[in-house]
Amino acid sequence: MYVNGRDEPLRFVLDTGSGISVISDQTAKKLGVRSITKGGFARGIGGDGKFEIVYGLLNEVKIGDVALRQVPVYLRKFHNESHQVDGYIGLALISKFLTTIDYGSQTFSLTRKSDDRKEFAENSEGVSLPLRLTSSGFLSGEVTLEGVVAPLNFIVDTGASISVISSDVAQVESMSSFIGKEKLRVIGSAGVTDGVQTYKLPKVTFGQHTRKDIMAVALDLDLINEASGFEQSGILGGNFLKNYRMTFDFKNSRVTFVSVKPE
């Protein structure tokens, strides 16, 4: 991604778990992007569950042939020092496009053409699933877990490397048999949490797509749920999503999954 007319490309993560795009404070300093205002606190994973909202403004963003101007962003510290990225592309930046993320070919595409949207709707080989947008700007879909009777709302988050279940779900009696041997350090937008319990979920289903033996961590999602409008019981992360080509049709609040790895 190219920012503010610079020739040097920057590394951004496509993050459907973020409503607004984010740029690291270090990269902002390098680009000369300054804070224009502050606005309270946002909810996030890790640390104490929140981080200060500091707004900046990018004059121009270029992704391939797509150019966008006057793009608002959050400026914040990134806590993962071993995985250096310059920022995260949030939903506000891509919501006007038909957005395809293909983990098989490791590409993503953006299109605005109504003809492309119509052709996609008529000829898509995948299964189209409904999504709901939470009050706080997350995309949420219904997920079924083996051992839990009712479907659960999970945030669909391409910016998360691992899936998550809420502490409440982890306390369901049937989940005790899925407790993993590992405990992990979780690095999120709000900070770092050490010693997080893992679970090996025997079966995770989203629509008609099922994957077995998905690792998840159990986290307290209460702060996120305070602002979501309806309860989120987990996060569908990259270790599930990496098996698919996904096309997000934000206009119609749907996502289409096509498997790139046998189920």
C-alpha positions as CSV (number, residue, x, y, z in Angstrom):
1,M,0.0,0.0,0.0
2,Y,1.3,3.5,-0.9
3,V,0.5,6.5,1.4
4,N,0.7,10.2,0.7
5,G,2.4,9.9,-2.7
6,R,5.5,8.1,-1.4
7,D,7.3,5.6,-3.6
8,E,8.1,3.3,-0.7
9,P,5.3,0.7,-0.2
10,L,4.1,0.1,3.3
11,R,3.0,-3.2,4.9
12,F,-0.7,-3.1,6.0
13,V,-2.8,-6.0,7.3
14,L,-6.3,-6.3,5.8
15,D,-8.4,-6.3,9.0
16,T,-12.1,-7.0,8.9
17,G,-12.1,-6.9,12.7
18,S,-11.5,-3.2,12.7
19,G,-14.0,-0.5,11.7
20,I,-11.4,2.1,10.9
21,S,-7.9,1.9,9.5
22,V,-4.9,2.1,11.9
23,I,-1.4,3.3,11.4
24,S,1.4,2.7,13.9
25,D,2.8,5.7,15.8
26,Q,6.2,5.0,14.5
27,T,5.1,4.9,10.8
28,A,3.0,8.1,11.4
29,K,6.1,9.8,12.7
30,K,8.1,8.7,9.6
31,L,5.4,10.0,7.3
32,G,4.8,13.2,9.2
33,V,1.2,12.3,10.0
34,R,0.1,14.2,13.1
35,S,-2.7,13.8,15.6
36,I,-5.6,16.0,14.6
37,T,-7.9,15.2,17.6
38,K,-8.5,12.7,20.5
39,G,-11.8,11.1,21.3
40,G,-12.0,8.9,24.4
41,F,-11.2,5.1,24.3
42,A,-11.8,2.2,21.9
43,R,-12.4,-1.4,23.0
44,G,-9.9,-4.0,21.9
45,I,-8.2,-7.3,22.7
46,G,-5.3,-7.5,25.2
47,G,-4.0,-5.5,28.1
48,D,-6.8,-3.7,29.9
49,G,-9.2,-4.0,26.9
50,K,-9.1,-0.5,25.7
51,F,-6.8,2.1,24.1
52,E,-6.9,5.8,23.6
53,I,-8.4,7.0,20.3
54,V,-6.1,9.4,18.5
55,Y,-7.1,10.4,15.0
56,G,-4.9,11.2,12.1
57,L,-5.6,11.9,8.4
58,L,-3.9,10.4,5.4
59,N,-4.0,12.6,2.3
60,E,-3.9,9.7,-0.1
61,V,-3.9,5.9,0.0
62,K,-3.2,3.7,-3.1
63,I,-4.0,0.0,-3.2
64,G,-3.2,-1.3,-6.7
65,D,-5.2,0.9,-9.1
66,V,-7.5,2.2,-6.4
67,A,-6.8,5.6,-4.9
68,L,-8.6,7.1,-1.9
69,R,-8.2,10.6,-0.5
70,Q,-8.6,12.1,2.9
71,V,-8.6,8.8,4.8
72,P,-9.1,9.0,8.6
73,V,-7.1,6.7,10.7
74,Y,-6.3,5.8,14.3
75,L,-2.7,6.4,15.4
76,R,-1.6,4.0,18.1
77,K,1.3,2.0,19.5
78,F,1.7,-1.5,18.0
79,H,2.6,-4.1,20.7
80,N,3.9,-6.9,18.5
81,E,7.6,-6.1,18.0
82,S,8.4,-9.4,16.3
83,H,5.9,-8.9,13.4
84,Q,6.5,-5.5,12.0
85,V,3.7,-3.9,10.0
86,D,2.9,-0.3,9.3
87,G,-0.9,-0.5,9.8
88,Y,-4.2,-2.2,9.4
89,I,-6.8,-1.6,6.6
90,G,-10.2,-1.3,8.3
91,L,-13.8,-1.7,7.0
92,A,-14.4,2.0,6.5
93,L,-11.7,1.9,3.7
94,I,-13.0,-1.1,1.8
95,S,-16.8,-1.0,2.6
96,K,-17.6,0.7,-0.7
97,F,-16.0,-2.1,-2.7
98,L,-16.8,-5.8,-3.5
99,T,-13.8,-7.2,-1.6
100,T,-12.2,-10.6,-2.2
101,I,-9.5,-12.1,0.0
102,D,-8.0,-15.3,-1.4
103,Y,-5.8,-17.2,1.0
104,G,-5.0,-19.7,-1.7
105,S,-3.4,-17.3,-4.0
106,Q,-2.5,-14.8,-1.2
107,T,-4.2,-11.9,-3.0
108,F,-7.1,-9.6,-2.4
109,S,-9.0,-7.5,-4.9
110,L,-11.4,-4.5,-4.8
111,T,-14.0,-3.6,-7.3
112,R,-16.7,-0.9,-7.4
113,K,-18.3,-1.8,-10.7
114,S,-22.0,-2.7,-10.4
115,D,-21.6,-5.1,-13.3
116,D,-19.0,-7.1,-11.4
117,R,-21.3,-7.2,-8.3
118,K,-24.2,-8.5,-10.5
119,E,-21.9,-11.1,-12.2
120,F,-20.6,-12.2,-8.8
121,A,-24.1,-12.6,-7.4
122,E,-25.3,-14.7,-10.4
123,N,-22.2,-16.9,-10.9
124,S,-20.6,-17.3,-7.5
125,E,-19.6,-20.9,-6.9
126,G,-19.5,-20.4,-3.1
127,V,-22.0,-20.3,-0.3
128,S,-23.3,-16.9,0.6
129,L,-23.7,-16.2,4.3
130,P,-25.4,-13.3,6.0
131,L,-23.4,-10.9,8.2
132,R,-24.5,-8.3,10.8
133,L,-22.6,-5.1,11.5
134,T,-22.3,-4.5,15.3
135,S,-22.7,-1.0,16.7
136,S,-19.0,-0.8,17.2
137,G,-18.2,-1.7,13.5
138,F,-17.4,-5.4,13.6
139,L,-18.7,-7.9,11.1
140,S,-20.5,-10.8,12.8
141,G,-21.8,-14.1,11.6
142,E,-23.4,-17.2,13.2
143,V,-20.9,-20.0,14.1
144,T,-21.7,-23.5,15.5
145,L,-19.3,-25.2,17.8
146,E,-19.3,-28.9,18.7
147,G,-20.4,-29.2,22.3
148,V,-22.5,-26.0,22.2
149,V,-26.1,-26.5,21.2
150,A,-27.1,-23.0,20.0
151,P,-25.4,-21.0,17.2
152,L,-23.1,-18.3,18.5
153,N,-22.2,-14.8,17.1
154,F,-18.6,-14.6,16.1
155,I,-16.7,-11.6,14.7
156,V,-15.2,-12.5,11.3
157,D,-11.7,-11.1,11.7
158,T,-9.0,-11.4,9.1
159,G,-6.6,-9.4,11.3
160,A,-6.6,-12.1,14.0
161,S,-4.1,-14.9,13.5
162,I,-6.0,-17.3,15.9
163,S,-9.6,-17.9,16.7
164,V,-11.1,-16.9,20.0
165,I,-13.9,-18.1,22.3
166,S,-15.3,-15.9,25.1
167,S,-14.7,-16.7,28.7
168,D,-18.4,-17.4,29.0
169,V,-18.3,-20.0,26.3
170,A,-15.2,-21.5,27.8
171,Q,-17.1,-22.1,31.1
172,V,-19.7,-24.3,29.3
173,E,-19.3,-27.7,30.9
174,S,-18.8,-29.6,27.6
175,M,-15.9,-27.3,26.7
176,S,-13.7,-28.7,29.5
177,S,-12.8,-31.7,27.5
178,F,-11.3,-29.4,24.8
179,I,-8.8,-27.6,27.0
180,G,-5.4,-27.5,25.4
181,K,-2.0,-28.1,27.0
182,E,-0.6,-24.8,25.8
183,K,-1.0,-21.3,27.2
184,L,-0.2,-18.4,24.9
185,R,0.7,-14.8,24.9
186,V,-2.0,-12.8,23.1
187,I,-1.1,-9.5,21.5
188,G,-4.0,-7.3,20.6
189,S,-4.9,-3.7,19.8
190,A,-5.2,-2.8,23.5
191,G,-2.0,-4.5,24.7
192,V,-0.5,-7.9,25.8
193,T,-2.1,-10.7,27.8
194,D,0.1,-13.6,29.0
195,G,-0.8,-17.1,30.0
196,V,-4.0,-17.4,27.9
197,Q,-5.7,-20.8,28.0
198,T,-6.0,-22.6,24.6
199,Y,-8.7,-24.9,23.4
200,K,-8.7,-27.4,20.6
201,L,-12.2,-27.1,19.1
202,P,-13.1,-30.5,17.4
203,K,-15.5,-28.9,14.9
204,V,-16.2,-25.3,13.9
205,T,-18.9,-24.6,11.4
206,F,-19.7,-21.4,9.6
207,G,-22.7,-21.8,7.2
208,Q,-22.0,-25.0,5.3
209,H,-18.3,-24.9,5.9
210,T,-16.7,-27.0,8.7
211,R,-13.2,-27.3,9.9
212,K,-11.9,-29.7,12.5
213,D,-9.3,-29.3,15.3
214,I,-9.2,-25.5,15.3
215,M,-7.1,-24.0,18.1
216,A,-8.7,-21.1,19.9
217,V,-7.9,-19.0,23.0
218,A,-10.3,-18.0,25.7
219,L,-10.6,-14.3,26.3
220,D,-12.9,-12.0,28.2
221,L,-15.0,-10.2,25.6
222,D,-17.1,-8.2,28.0
223,L,-15.6,-4.8,27.1
224,I,-16.1,-5.5,23.4
225,N,-19.7,-6.6,24.0
226,E,-20.4,-3.4,25.9
227,A,-20.3,-1.5,22.6
228,S,-21.3,-4.2,20.1
229,G,-25.1,-4.0,20.4
230,F,-25.5,-7.8,20.6
231,E,-23.4,-10.5,22.3
232,Q,-20.3,-11.7,20.5
233,S,-19.2,-15.2,21.7
234,G,-15.9,-15.4,19.8
235,I,-13.7,-14.4,16.9
236,L,-13.3,-16.4,13.7
237,G,-9.6,-15.8,13.0
238,G,-7.0,-16.6,10.4
239,N,-6.5,-20.2,11.4
240,F,-10.0,-20.9,10.2
241,L,-10.3,-18.3,7.4
242,K,-7.0,-19.3,5.7
243,N,-8.8,-22.3,4.1
244,Y,-11.0,-20.1,2.0
245,R,-11.5,-17.5,-0.7
246,M,-13.9,-14.9,0.8
247,T,-15.8,-12.2,-1.0
248,F,-17.4,-9.5,1.2
249,D,-20.4,-7.8,-0.3
250,F,-20.8,-5.0,2.2
251,K,-23.7,-3.4,0.3
252,N,-25.8,-6.5,0.8
253,S,-24.3,-7.6,4.2
254,R,-23.1,-11.0,3.0
255,V,-19.9,-12.9,2.6
256,T,-19.2,-15.8,0.2
257,F,-16.9,-18.6,1.1
258,V,-15.1,-20.9,-1.4
259,S,-12.9,-23.6,-0.1
260,V,-9.2,-23.5,-1.3
261,K,-8.3,-26.5,0.9
262,P,-10.3,-29.7,1.1
263,E,-12.5,-29.9,4.1
